[in-house]
Amino acid sequence: MSPIRSSLRYVELVRMLAHREFTGRYRGNLFGASSALVVPVLFLLVYAFVFTTLIPVEVKPGVRDPGYGFFLFAGLVGWNLFADTTSRAPRLYAQSSSLVRSSMLPLSALPVASACASFLTGMLWLAVFVGLRLWRGEALAAQILLAPVALLGLAAVSAGIALALAAIGTLLRDVAELVPPLLGLGFFISPVLYPASRLAEHSAWLLTANPVAGLIETLRASLLGDGWPSPELLLCAVAWPCAALAFGLLLHQRVHARLVDRL
Amino acid sequence: MSERAPAIEVRDLWKRYSSPPSFGRVLRALRQGRREPPARAALAGLCFAVRSGSTLGLVGRNGSGKTTLLRILAGGMQPTRGDAVVRGRRASLIELGAGIDPEAAGSRNALLLGLLAGASRSETESQLEAIREFSGLGRAFEAPARTYSSGMLVRLAFSAAVHTTPDVLLVDEALSVGDAFFQQRCLLRIRQLQEKGCTIVLATHDPSAILSFCDRVLWLEHGRLRVDGAPAGVMRDYMAAHASDPGNLETELDPPLPEAATPAADQVVPADRIPNVDHRHGDGRARIEGIAIRSAAGSPLASPVPGELTCVVITARARETLERPIIGFTLRDRLGAILSATNTTHEGRPLPRLAAGERMSVEFALRWPPFASGSFSFSPAIADGVLDRHAMNDWIDNAIVIESVNQHARYGWLRLENVAVRCALERGSPP
């Protein structure tokens, strides 16, 4: 097969698998894909309650933002895309073992498709965000057009890390147990509940070392239309997707031959 | 076209399944002071090439490496060493339900299966109607696959696979699922693919499938090539080896069949073993002690060919005196249908009185009928009385099973013999 044909086939496969994954996540639910919004909205309500009334968070120094709900929503869209993809990754191959063992399915298509499915969910959330913003009578900045790009960057980071996790998780089953608690920790050291500037005051390296921090911050800035993240964070937002994808693909390539045996 | 490259080339192919690392095992190995032995090789240095357009059969008992080989050929699994080159588009039917999304409709699954086999989306879409037609799923084609029975899954998978116009088709046992009608349709389709020049690799335990489809057979054993040759010869040896060994997966098969001592002309050598007991009933006044199928020379016969002298030997011992013993057997095909039955009285050789403790061996010598290939079972029995009024002393269902090979019976149950064909052609202008 020529390289062009095989890459076309790869794209086609990813498309079908992503569709399958996306509809698969919500099929059989009473409200279809809209039920994808229920759990996150519950989280949103609880977080908003805790962090506006019980432990108020200052969005800007000295300012308690009345729009904390939107602030949180924007952050959660980004974080959930990442957490959704990576938490599924370690068991991804084991779940489709019969498919993988006896067909020419390029393994890497599975995590990539999973990231695409999460991206679709993210886009759904963006639509809800825009709807809520308009309903509350708030203007939308032109920057909002950049939000899907930021979301795409997040999908790329997620795909890269999911590739690595899917490969390692197949070789070492323990990884599947480690990922959820690590994601729980990651949630609190990522700028989701609070702005990146708060973290930058104490330990700026945590922001640069965090693959999703820059992207979440960029996503939020474009959604809320209030200024841009610092240049370092913007640079992170560009560099991390490339780095994660390259790392994920390389690692996957290295261990690829051993993966199918373990399924 | 000049000399074409072989469709499949396999060079020094090795496969060892690695096991996941575990701290406990490392500790154990350290304590015992030696490294763990490496896993047994599922494939150990296979080498062969398959001419484009030919059909290769794979035989071997469970665990001999057939499925591993197919998986590697299908591209789903990487060999540990060596390489396997498959030229052209391949479609595989290896695992039932592989790649089928239980929640998606049959049609959507057919699309995915087509893509996995290497066809483009538009190509598969244009074939969807043909796939529905061929699968015979009808309205179920649009229902979610989780509502399918295993037979329906095979229909879907097979239909999708053969409609991708593969250059190489890999089939593992899949044909044995599905009902008889669909099997017929599959076989027909495989023939059509053969005629179109598709290369086929077929792993199966069904000797008749091998004999009627394959140009060549590889007999695998412990991941090695034991015999590579023409179907008829390989299958004969294979089934003979099979019959002489009750099927322990660890033991090496070695075919030198024990030649029984040539018996004196009018002496029946007793059979002292009952290879299998599916079900046994009777009043126990006499017991069957053994059954054997032997050739004219007296050696065990595992796969008679039509016309071959086949001796059915039944040995029974009386516990109480039988005044008028009858010994006989029932012959069944693999589906359990009774093909024939006979006994000593029926054949006009009434047996003498059998006193308590005495043992008797009876031999029925017959020409093996021109049955189509398949497996056949013998159920021996001993009774006391006359044909229409007797007491059953001992009856054993399917005490011995043999495989018979008939290259000439292609259709149905047996080959009609002595068929004379005459023909008359009348020329004339149409009315």
Interface residues (C-beta under 8 A of the other chain):
Chain A: M1 L8 R9 E12 L13 M16 L17 R20 T23 G24 R27 G28 S98 L99 V100 R101 S102 S103 M104 L105 L171 L172 R173 H256 A257 R258 V260 D261 R262
Chain B: Y17 S18 P20 P21 L70 R71 A74 G75 G76 M77 Q78 R90 S92 I94 E95 G97 A98 G99 D101 E103 A104 R108 L111 L112 L115 L116 A117 G118 S120 R121
